Amino acid sequence: MAEFTAHAPGTFSWVELATSDPKSGVAFYRALFGWDVVEHDMGPSGVYTIFTMRGKDVAAGAGQHPQERQMGVPPHWNLYVTVPSADQAAERATSLGATVLDAPFDVMQQGRMAIIRDPTGAVLQLWEPKAHIGVKIRNEPNTLCWSELTTKDPKAAEAFYVGMFGWVPKHSGNAAVMEYTEFSVNGQPSVGMMAMPENMPPHVPSYWMPYFQVTDLDASTATAKSLGGNVMVGPQNIPDGARFVILQDPQKAVFALYQPAR
């Protein structure tokens, strides 16, 4: 079991579904991953749902902000990185060429956060933990195991994230089918980056996507399809023997499933 009571700075520590249909979105992921739910009534902001396993937080889901929907932002997963200070991290992000979309603000007693857009257009949440550390289980079946950036400018993105969080990059060799950068955080490979595919519509911005580990990729993919999800890429094999698939949930939020090498 991979349980946590804290996350080191620079680590992806929380994932949050922002969807156009919270009730249906929650039902989809509950059925896919077997998650339990704890619902928090946020008044005019709707319900904030915490997904749990063994009584421990593993993800969240909520309705999209009206402003996002008015702007035509599709449902998506928000990814959070732990930082010692949201205020200092937002200042650093700005100095490195990012745009602060939401200046640092307190989330009740849970923590303090800011939302930034990196220099290549990908949106990311910065999280200064207080009562809420983020996920309490990861890197085991039905939990977050990898975070991946698809970007229109890998060189600029690498410079930003190395400068921002001190991630250590490792580039794929010349023999690789496609160029892929793997970042280690505190010595642990846990983040990936790839260039935006040429066939992607030009209006699609750079974006972050979560990977959730599963025991049987084919079975989980079949379950996702039976629940109304769509397969976008794969299932595909990775040279190390692992496998992955990229999916859209019924509201079109994109995420991936990952089966480790046996």
C-alpha positions as CSV (number, residue, x, y, z in Angstrom):
1,M,0.0,0.0,0.0
2,A,1.2,3.5,-0.8
3,E,-0.3,5.8,1.8
4,F,0.9,9.3,2.5
5,T,0.6,11.9,5.3
6,A,2.5,14.6,3.4
7,H,3.8,15.4,0.0
8,A,7.2,16.9,-0.8
9,P,7.3,20.3,-2.6
10,G,7.1,19.9,-6.4
11,T,5.0,16.8,-6.2
12,F,1.6,16.3,-7.8
13,S,-0.6,15.9,-4.8
14,W,-4.2,16.3,-5.8
15,V,-6.5,15.7,-8.8
16,E,-9.9,17.3,-9.2
17,L,-12.5,16.7,-11.9
18,A,-14.2,19.9,-13.1
19,T,-17.2,18.7,-15.1
20,S,-20.4,20.0,-16.7
21,D,-22.5,17.3,-15.0
22,P,-21.2,16.5,-11.5
23,K,-23.8,13.8,-10.7
24,S,-23.1,11.8,-13.9
25,G,-19.3,12.4,-13.6
26,V,-19.2,11.2,-10.0
27,A,-21.3,8.1,-10.9
28,F,-18.9,7.3,-13.8
29,Y,-15.7,7.3,-11.7
30,R,-17.3,5.5,-8.8
31,A,-18.3,2.7,-11.1
32,L,-15.0,2.7,-12.9
33,F,-12.7,2.7,-9.8
34,G,-14.9,1.5,-7.0
35,W,-14.4,4.8,-5.1
36,D,-16.5,5.8,-2.1
37,V,-17.7,9.4,-1.9
38,V,-18.0,12.1,0.8
39,E,-20.1,15.1,-0.4
40,H,-19.6,18.6,0.9
41,D,-22.4,21.1,0.3
42,M,-20.7,24.4,-0.8
43,G,-23.9,26.4,-1.0
44,P,-24.2,28.4,-4.2
45,S,-21.0,26.7,-5.5
46,G,-22.8,23.3,-5.5
47,V,-21.4,20.0,-4.1
48,Y,-17.7,19.3,-3.8
49,T,-17.3,15.5,-3.8
50,I,-14.2,13.8,-2.3
51,F,-13.5,10.4,-3.7
52,T,-12.1,8.0,-1.1
53,M,-10.5,4.5,-0.7
54,R,-10.2,2.8,2.7
55,G,-11.6,6.1,4.1
56,K,-8.7,8.1,2.6
57,D,-8.9,10.9,0.0
58,V,-7.8,10.0,-3.5
59,A,-9.4,12.6,-5.8
60,A,-12.3,15.0,-6.0
61,G,-15.0,16.2,-8.4
62,A,-17.2,19.3,-8.7
63,G,-19.1,21.3,-11.3
64,Q,-17.2,23.7,-13.5
65,H,-17.2,27.3,-12.6
66,P,-19.8,29.2,-14.7
67,Q,-17.1,31.4,-16.1
68,E,-15.3,28.4,-17.5
69,R,-18.4,27.2,-19.2
70,Q,-19.1,30.6,-20.6
71,M,-15.6,30.6,-22.1
72,G,-16.2,27.2,-23.7
73,V,-13.7,25.4,-21.5
74,P,-14.5,21.7,-21.7
75,P,-14.7,19.4,-18.7
76,H,-11.3,18.4,-17.5
77,W,-9.1,17.3,-14.6
78,N,-7.3,19.9,-12.5
79,L,-3.8,18.9,-11.3
80,Y,-2.3,20.4,-8.1
81,V,1.4,20.6,-7.2
82,T,2.4,21.0,-3.5
83,V,4.4,24.2,-2.7
84,P,5.7,25.5,0.6
85,S,4.1,28.9,-0.1
86,A,1.4,29.6,-2.7
87,D,2.3,33.3,-2.6
88,Q,6.0,32.8,-3.3
89,A,5.3,30.1,-5.9
90,A,3.0,32.4,-7.8
91,E,5.6,35.1,-7.8
92,R,8.2,32.7,-9.0
93,A,5.9,31.4,-11.7
94,T,5.4,35.0,-12.9
95,S,9.2,35.6,-13.0
96,L,9.6,32.5,-15.1
97,G,7.0,33.6,-17.7
98,A,3.8,32.1,-16.4
99,T,0.5,33.9,-16.0
100,V,-1.3,33.9,-12.7
101,L,-4.9,33.3,-13.5
102,D,-6.1,33.3,-9.8
103,A,-3.9,35.1,-7.3
104,P,-3.3,33.1,-4.0
105,F,-6.3,32.6,-1.9
106,D,-7.3,30.6,1.2
107,V,-9.5,27.5,0.8
108,M,-11.1,27.6,4.3
109,Q,-8.7,25.8,6.7
110,Q,-7.7,23.3,4.0
111,G,-4.9,25.2,2.4
112,R,-3.9,28.1,0.2
113,M,-3.8,27.9,-3.6
114,A,-3.1,29.8,-6.8
115,I,-3.9,28.9,-10.4
116,I,-1.3,29.6,-13.1
117,R,-0.9,29.1,-16.9
118,D,2.6,28.1,-17.8
119,P,4.4,29.8,-20.7
120,T,3.1,27.2,-23.2
121,G,-0.6,27.6,-22.2
122,A,-1.1,24.7,-19.8
123,V,-3.1,25.5,-16.6
124,L,-1.8,24.2,-13.2
125,Q,-2.9,24.6,-9.6
126,L,-0.4,25.4,-6.8
127,W,-1.3,24.0,-3.4
128,E,0.1,25.1,0.0
129,P,-1.3,22.4,2.3
130,K,-2.7,23.1,5.7
131,A,-5.5,20.7,7.0
132,H,-5.6,19.0,3.5
133,I,-2.4,17.5,2.2
134,G,-3.9,16.1,-1.0
135,V,-4.2,12.5,-1.9
136,K,-3.5,10.1,0.9
137,I,-3.1,7.1,-1.4
138,R,-1.3,6.9,-4.7
139,N,0.7,4.6,-6.9
140,E,-1.6,1.6,-6.3
141,P,-4.7,0.4,-8.3
142,N,-7.4,3.0,-8.7
143,T,-5.3,5.9,-7.6
144,L,-3.2,8.6,-9.3
145,C,0.2,7.3,-10.5
146,W,1.5,9.7,-13.1
147,S,0.9,13.2,-14.4
148,E,1.6,14.2,-18.1
149,L,1.9,17.4,-19.9
150,T,1.0,17.6,-23.6
151,T,2.6,20.9,-24.8
152,K,3.0,23.0,-27.9
153,D,6.6,23.9,-26.8
154,P,8.4,21.2,-25.0
155,K,11.7,23.2,-24.7
156,A,10.0,26.2,-23.1
157,A,7.9,23.9,-20.8
158,E,11.0,22.1,-19.7
159,A,12.8,25.3,-18.9
160,F,9.8,26.5,-16.9
161,Y,9.2,23.4,-14.8
162,V,12.9,22.8,-14.1
163,G,13.2,26.4,-12.9
164,M,9.9,26.3,-11.1
165,F,10.1,23.0,-9.2
166,G,13.6,21.7,-9.8
167,W,12.4,18.7,-11.7
168,V,15.1,16.6,-13.3
169,P,14.5,15.8,-16.9
170,K,15.4,12.6,-18.8
171,H,14.9,12.5,-22.5
172,S,14.0,9.5,-24.6
173,G,16.8,8.1,-26.8
174,N,17.1,8.4,-30.5
175,A,15.6,5.0,-31.0
176,A,12.3,6.0,-29.4
177,V,9.2,6.0,-31.5
178,M,8.3,9.4,-30.2
179,E,10.2,12.0,-28.2
180,Y,9.2,11.9,-24.5
181,T,10.6,13.6,-21.5
182,E,10.4,12.0,-18.1
183,F,10.8,14.2,-15.0
184,S,12.0,13.0,-11.6
185,V,10.7,14.7,-8.5
186,N,12.9,14.2,-5.5
187,G,14.5,11.3,-7.3
188,Q,11.3,9.6,-8.2
189,P,10.1,9.5,-11.9
190,S,6.5,10.7,-11.7
191,V,5.9,13.2,-14.5
192,G,5.9,13.0,-18.3
193,M,5.9,15.5,-21.1
194,M,5.3,15.1,-24.9
195,A,4.8,17.5,-27.8
196,M,1.3,18.2,-29.0
197,P,0.4,15.7,-31.8
198,E,0.3,17.3,-35.2
199,N,-3.3,16.0,-35.8
200,M,-4.6,17.8,-32.7
201,P,-7.0,20.7,-33.6
202,P,-5.1,24.0,-33.4
203,H,-7.5,25.5,-30.8
204,V,-6.6,22.8,-28.2
205,P,-4.2,24.4,-25.6
206,S,-1.3,22.7,-23.9
207,Y,-2.8,20.6,-21.0
208,W,-2.0,18.4,-18.0
209,M,-3.6,14.9,-17.7
210,P,-3.7,12.4,-14.8
211,Y,-3.0,8.7,-15.1
212,F,-4.7,6.3,-12.8
213,Q,-3.2,2.9,-12.1
214,V,-5.3,-0.3,-12.8
215,T,-4.7,-4.0,-12.4
216,D,-6.2,-5.1,-15.7
217,L,-6.1,-2.4,-18.4
218,D,-8.3,-4.3,-20.9
219,A,-11.0,-5.0,-18.3
220,S,-11.0,-1.4,-17.0
221,T,-11.1,0.0,-20.6
222,A,-14.1,-2.2,-21.3
223,T,-15.8,-1.0,-18.1
224,A,-15.2,2.6,-19.1
225,K,-16.7,2.0,-22.5
226,S,-19.7,0.3,-21.0
227,L,-20.2,3.4,-18.8
228,G,-20.2,5.7,-21.8
229,G,-16.5,6.6,-22.0
230,N,-14.6,6.8,-25.3
231,V,-11.2,5.4,-26.2
232,M,-9.0,8.1,-27.6
233,V,-5.6,6.4,-27.8
234,G,-4.7,2.7,-27.2
235,P,-4.5,0.5,-25.4
236,Q,-0.8,0.7,-26.2
237,N,2.3,-1.1,-24.9
238,I,5.2,0.8,-23.5
239,P,8.8,-0.6,-24.1
240,D,9.2,-1.5,-20.4
241,G,6.2,-3.8,-20.5
242,A,3.6,-1.5,-19.1
243,R,0.4,-0.5,-20.9
244,F,-1.8,2.6,-21.1
245,V,-5.0,3.9,-22.7
246,I,-6.3,7.5,-23.0
247,L,-10.0,7.9,-22.5
248,Q,-12.7,10.5,-22.4
249,D,-15.4,10.3,-19.8
250,P,-19.1,10.8,-20.9
251,Q,-18.7,14.6,-20.4
252,K,-15.4,14.5,-22.4
253,A,-12.9,15.1,-19.6
254,V,-9.7,13.3,-20.7
255,F,-7.7,11.0,-18.4
256,A,-5.5,7.9,-18.8
257,L,-5.3,4.4,-17.3
258,Y,-1.9,2.7,-16.7
259,Q,-1.1,-1.0,-16.0
260,P,2.4,-1.5,-14.7
261,A,4.7,-4.1,-16.2
262,R,4.1,-7.5,-14.6
